Amino acid sequence: MSEELDPFSIAQEQLDTAAQVMGLDEQAHAILREPMQTVQANIPVRMRDGKVRAFTGFRVLYNSARGPGKGGIRFHPQESLSTVKALAAWMTWKTALANIPLGGAKGGVICDTKSMDGSELESLSRSYIRSMGRFVGVDLDVPAPDVYTTPQIMAWMMDEHSKLVGSNDDFGMITGKPLEVWGSEGRFDATAQGGMDVLREAANYYKMSIKGSRIAIQGFGNAGSYAFELAQKLGAKVVAISDSRGGVYDPNGLDFARLKETKEKTGSVANYSGGEKITNEKLLELDADVLIPAALENQITGSNADRIKARLVLELANGPVTPEADSILLERGIPDLPDFLVNSGGVVVSYFEWVQNKAGYYWTQDEVYSRLSSIMSKSFADVVSTQLKYANSGKKISPRTAAYVIAVGRVAAAMKARGWY
């Protein structure tokens, strides 16, 4: 298997592997290898110096056979169409695996939010929605926050889209909003909460004890920091953490409050006093019970997969493990639970927000967490039972391929029922 790190090529290669395993109809396979709709926009924004700057923005609707598109909007200086297409594909499989009535989509703008002030961000957010307004909406494609976008940005986008369609309360066209404009309880830690639900199920299935287990987390953003806090509440010991500037390791466990304070004061957890300073690369190879990549794509590759020592890999980031690494981990007997299973808590609670917006009826945080846990537990059970089914017929497949078989099968069945092939 090739070690091609182009994100969309990886997404296609993963689909191809599953298609071969499951004997997918070649017509369905051809449809699913490419997005249904790709939009690229030139977005003019007046900056604080009075000059107008043009930003490049994208929105990709990958597949809507099972419902409206669903997927975040990323503001990132290295954003690319390939990444957006890959993430839209993975979102398609994510919603299908969770068995919620949504498809897959993604958006992005090439920009550096760290160099922009609030008024520029608001102008960019509103301009993006004006550019994409014909392609998004409550029954078409429902965006959400992602890298460097926030609930406030979602509120601006919702407000702008409401003006475009002549509505005062177009709340359901976007999720991840502030509670003041009918976001959902439980949304902000939903990705990590869902990941911990999967960890609980996985620990039980693989006969591991979460209490006292050693966890290494790559990434201290929203997902990684919440995962740290929630893992500790489950009795685990987080022994390593990192961000883009480096990390720290302490076999006796790290202190969450001190780490958070260090990050706020100095800009990086690498400045934490105590423990051993380590690189992001070194963190991946630590002797830990659970490794949680919660940062960037392509972190575990064919060049380092043979040095992974963790008993279990829990992919909280999107695309942190390449296809070649996937094969190596499978052969080494290290369960690698895939991103579109582990981090689907975010889109599941986004789905809950969309449902609540459409109904005009809102749930408590406990109701949200309970419903989330049920979906995450069922998704994990579906994956391991599919793995077992293929193992019983003499075919060893990874958790990722099992998840793909389920998700692709559901999307293909919906396309077939609709007469798309």
ABEGO torsion letter per residue (X at the ends): XBBBABAAAAAAAAAAAAAAAAGBBAAAAAAAABBABBBBBBBBBBBAAGBBBBBBBBBBBABAAAEBBBEBBBBBAABBAAAAAAAAAAAAAAAAAAGBBBBBBBBBBBBBAAABBAAAAAAAAAAAAAAAAAABEAAABBBBBBBGBBAAAAAAAAAAAAAAAGBABBAAABBGBBAAAGBBBGAAAAAAAAAAAAAAAAAAAAGBBABGBBBBBBEABAAAAAAAAAAAAAGBBBABBBBAAEBBBBAAEBBAAAAAAAAAAAGBAAABBEEBBBBAAAAAABBBABBBBABBBGABBAAAAAABABABBBBABBGABBAAAAAAAAAAGBBBBBAAAAAAAAAAAAAAAAAAAAAGBBBBAAAAAAAAAAAAAAAAAAAAAAAAAAAAAGBBBBAAAAAAAAAAAAAAAAAAAAGAX
